[in-house]
């Protein structure tokens, strides 16, 4: 669960995280953990297939300066809620960035899903387990701001998805 399709990535290509640097990092990590059949996504007809995974976002279009206003989040929320209603076998969610992580927590409340066993905290690698067995993993967003500065490294991102895979295999 991320923020939004990037203006020059998902908005241009028609597939989330496709055709931008964040997607390069994300699909590499998904592939490394066995969630994608290939390590990169250039366009929507490139043969990429996700395995046991779904990529979604809080918003449906890129907000100015990647800082959505509360009313933008609210206007897009019905689409996210419907998407989550349709995904009835979710066991692990990775919140990419605080906004994606918060959106998932808010969506669970709106959908009336069981609460967390402990107060959720965002921080890279933090995990929250809900009474229905779903685990939410917090991950810094693979934005250039985070990857260029080293706040998020490839091993850190890959590690989150390896952990998600291990959680799925235990379920």
C-alpha positions in Angstrom: 0.0 0.0 0.0 1.7 3.2 -1.2 0.8 6.8 -1.6 -0.3 7.3 -5.2 0.7 6.5 -8.8 3.7 8.7 -9.7 3.0 11.4 -12.2 5.7 10.1 -14.6 5.3 6.5 -13.6 1.9 4.9 -12.8 -0.1 7.8 -14.2 1.8 7.6 -17.5 2.0 3.8 -17.8 -1.3 2.8 -16.3 0.2 0.4 -13.7 1.2 1.3 -10.2 4.9 1.8 -9.6 5.7 1.1 -13.3 8.1 3.2 -15.2 9.6 5.1 -12.3 12.6 4.7 -9.9 10.4 3.8 -7.0 9.0 1.0 -9.0 12.5 -0.2 -10.0 13.2 -0.6 -6.3 9.8 -2.1 -5.4 9.6 -4.7 -8.2 13.2 -5.8 -7.5 12.3 -6.4 -3.9 9.0 -8.2 -4.9 10.9 -10.4 -7.3 13.6 -11.1 -4.7 11.0 -12.4 -2.3 9.1 -14.4 -4.9 6.1 -12.0 -5.3 6.9 -11.1 -8.9 8.0 -13.1 -11.9 10.5 -10.5 -13.0 12.6 -7.8 -11.2 11.4 -4.8 -13.3 8.4 -3.2 -14.8 8.7 -0.8 -17.7 5.1 -0.8 -19.1 1.8 -2.5 -18.4 2.3 -5.1 -21.2 5.9 -6.1 -20.2 4.9 -9.6 -18.9 5.2 -8.7 -15.2 2.9 -10.9 -13.1 2.5 -10.6 -9.3 2.3 -13.8 -7.3 0.4 -13.8 -4.0 0.6 -9.9 -4.1 -1.5 -6.9 -5.0 -0.2 -3.3 -5.3 -2.5 -0.5 -4.2 -2.4 3.1 -3.1 -4.1 5.6 -0.9 -4.8 8.0 -3.8 -5.6 7.5 -7.4 -3.5 10.4 -8.8 -0.2 12.0 -7.8 -0.7 14.9 -5.3 1.3 18.1 -5.6 4.7 17.7 -3.9 3.6 14.2 -2.8 1.7 15.8 0.1 -2.0 14.9 -0.2 -4.5 17.1 1.6 -7.0 15.4 3.9 -9.9 16.0 1.4 -7.9 14.3 -1.4 -7.4 11.2 0.8 -11.1 11.3 1.7 -12.3 11.6 -2.0 -10.2 8.5 -3.0 -11.0 6.4 0.1 -14.1 4.8 -1.4 -12.0 3.2 -4.2 -9.5 1.9 -1.7 -12.3 0.5 0.5 -13.9 -1.3 -2.4 -10.5 -2.7 -3.4 -9.9 -4.1 0.1 -13.4 -5.5 0.3 -12.7 -7.5 -2.9 -9.3 -8.8 -1.5 -10.7 -11.3 0.9 -7.6 -13.4 1.4 -5.2 -10.7 2.7 -2.8 -12.0 5.3 0.1 -9.5 5.1 0.1 -5.8 4.1 3.2 -3.7 3.6 2.6 0.0 4.2 5.0 1.9 2.0 5.6 5.1 3.8 3.6 6.6 6.7 0.7 7.7 4.4 0.2 4.2 2.9 0.5 2.7 6.4 -2.0 5.1 7.9 -4.4 4.6 5.0 -4.5 0.9 5.6 -5.2 1.4 9.3 -7.9 3.9 8.5 -9.5 1.6 5.9 -9.6 -1.3 8.4 -11.5 0.9 10.9 -13.9 2.1 8.1 -14.5 -1.5 7.1 -15.2 -2.6 10.7 -12.3 -5.1 10.7 -10.8 -6.4 13.9 -8.4 -4.1 15.9 -4.7 -4.5 16.4 -3.5 -6.5 19.3 -1.2 -3.5 20.3 -1.1 0.1 19.3 0.3 0.4 15.8 3.5 2.4 15.4 5.2 3.4 12.1 8.9 2.8 11.8 10.7 0.8 9.2 10.4 -2.8 10.1 7.7 -2.4 12.7 4.9 -5.0 12.6 1.3 -4.8 13.8 -0.8 -7.9 14.0 -4.6 -7.7 14.0 -7.1 -10.0 15.8 -8.1 -11.5 12.4 -4.4 -12.6 11.9 -3.5 -10.0 9.3 0.0 -8.4 9.8 0.8 -4.9 8.7 4.5 -4.3 8.1 5.8 -0.7 8.1 8.4 0.2 5.4 9.9 3.5 4.3 8.6 4.4 0.9 11.1 3.7 -2.0 11.0 7.3 -3.1 14.1 8.9 -4.5 14.2 11.1 -1.4 14.6 8.0 0.7 16.8 5.9 -1.6 19.2 8.6 -2.7 19.9 9.6 0.9 20.3 6.0 2.1 17.3 6.2 4.5 16.1 3.1 2.6 18.6 0.7 1.1 17.9 -2.3 -1.2 18.6 -4.8 1.5 16.2 -3.0 3.8 13.4 -3.1 1.2 14.1 -6.6 0.2 14.1 -7.6 3.9 10.6 -6.4 4.4 9.3 -8.5 1.5 11.3 -11.5 2.6 9.7 -11.1 6.0 6.2 -10.8 4.3 6.8 -14.0 2.4 7.9 -15.8 5.6 4.7 -14.6 7.3 2.6 -15.9 4.5 4.3 -19.3 4.6 3.5 -19.6 8.3 -0.2 -18.8 7.9 
